Amino acid sequence: MTDRLPHEKGFHVSWDQLHRDARALAWRLDRQGPGAEGAWKAVVAVTRGGMAPAMIVARELDIRIVDTISVKSYDHQTQADPVLLKAPDAGVIGDGEGVLIVDDLVDSGRTLDLVRQLYPRAHFATVYAKPKGKPMVDTYVTEVSQDTWIFFPWDMALQYVEPYRGR
């Protein structure tokens, strides 16, 4: 038994690591779309965490139409019911056919469940996946345990960290 808080089982992701993992996601998605030669027609980033990976995937796969869907499901480190704040262009996304929905992480799957209800034919891709959320994702790169908190580079600053066993 441990006295650590749940977020203290951390997986720290650097910008370099995120870039490598997002490129690996793009490689898995390459030529897998329903268009000619497996092309995708658009990428939709789930804001805010999905924006960096979506940009990398769009660049790697030469997808020029990029939009966002804004869903709020966290208040700092506390998960809440997902709320749709902004939808992507309906004329582009339709029911999701040929569209990649990209997020940084699927945790419980509740955010992507909401998005999947709106766009049932879209392809859902995340860089990281936890076991509870995996059924909501079609493609992912790395699985982490449910009790791991992922520290993304946009949430971090360089500073001294006390050793695990103290001084």
WOGI-V511221 format. One record per backbone hydrogen bond with DSSP energy under -1.0 kcal/mol. CO is the residue of the C=O (numbers start at 0). NH is the residue of the N-H. E is the energy in kcal/mol with one decimal. If there is no record, write none. Layout:
CO;NH;E, CO;NH;E
This chain:
4;7;-2.0, 5;8;-1.3, 7;9;-1.6, 8;148;-2.4, 10;150;-2.4, 13;17;-2.6, 14;18;-2.4, 15;19;-2.4, 16;20;-2.8, 17;21;-2.7, 18;22;-2.1, 19;23;-2.1, 20;24;-1.9, 21;25;-2.1, 22;26;-2.3, 23;27;-1.7, 24;28;-1.4, 25;29;-1.3, 28;31;-2.0, 34;37;-2.1, 35;38;-1.1, 37;32;-2.5, 38;34;-2.2, 41;99;-2.5, 42;66;-2.4, 43;101;-2.8, 44;68;-2.6, 45;49;-2.8, 47;50;-1.7, 49;53;-2.4, 50;54;-2.1, 51;55;-1.9, 52;56;-2.8, 53;57;-2.8, 54;58;-2.1, 55;59;-2.7, 56;60;-2.4, 57;62;-2.5, 64;42;-2.3, 66;44;-2.7, 68;46;-2.5, 69;84;-3.6, 69;85;-1.5, 71;82;-1.7, 72;79;-2.9, 74;77;-1.5, 77;74;-2.6, 82;71;-2.4, 85;69;-2.6, 88;91;-1.1, 88;92;-2.4, 89;93;-1.9, 92;95;-3.0, 94;120;-2.4, 95;98;-2.5, 97;40;-2.6, 97;41;-1.1, 98;122;-2.8, 99;43;-3.3, 100;124;-3.0, 101;45;-2.7, 102;126;-1.2, 103;127;-2.2, 105;129;-2.2, 108;112;-2.1, 109;113;-1.9, 110;114;-2.0, 111;115;-3.0, 112;116;-1.9, 113;117;-1.2, 114;118;-2.2, 118;121;-1.6, 122;100;-3.0, 123;137;-2.3, 123;138;-1.9, 124;102;-1.9, 126;140;-1.1, 126;141;-2.3, 127;105;-1.5, 128;143;-2.4, 129;133;-1.4, 132;135;-2.3, 133;136;-1.8, 138;125;-2.1, 141;128;-2.2, 144;147;-1.6, 148;10;-2.2, 150;12;-2.7, 151;154;-2.0, 152;155;-1.1, 162;165;-1.9
